[in-house]
Amino acid sequence: MSGSTKTMGTITVGALVLTTAYTVALGSNGWLWFAWIVLGLVTLGMAAVGDG
């Protein structure tokens, strides 16, 4: 796993924590969750390409 993939993984986990905190504090926001899913898919794609 390259350094950039690890960085993206860290950002993705951080975004999940922030999105969850926002949901608990202020209620669900579909766009935040959609953005987090896209970020997660990009991270998975980077990991898949990096391992190939």
Secondary structure, 3 states (H helix, E strand, C coil): CCHHHHHHHHHHHHHHHHHHHHHHHHCCCHHHHHHHHHHHHHHHHHHHHHHC
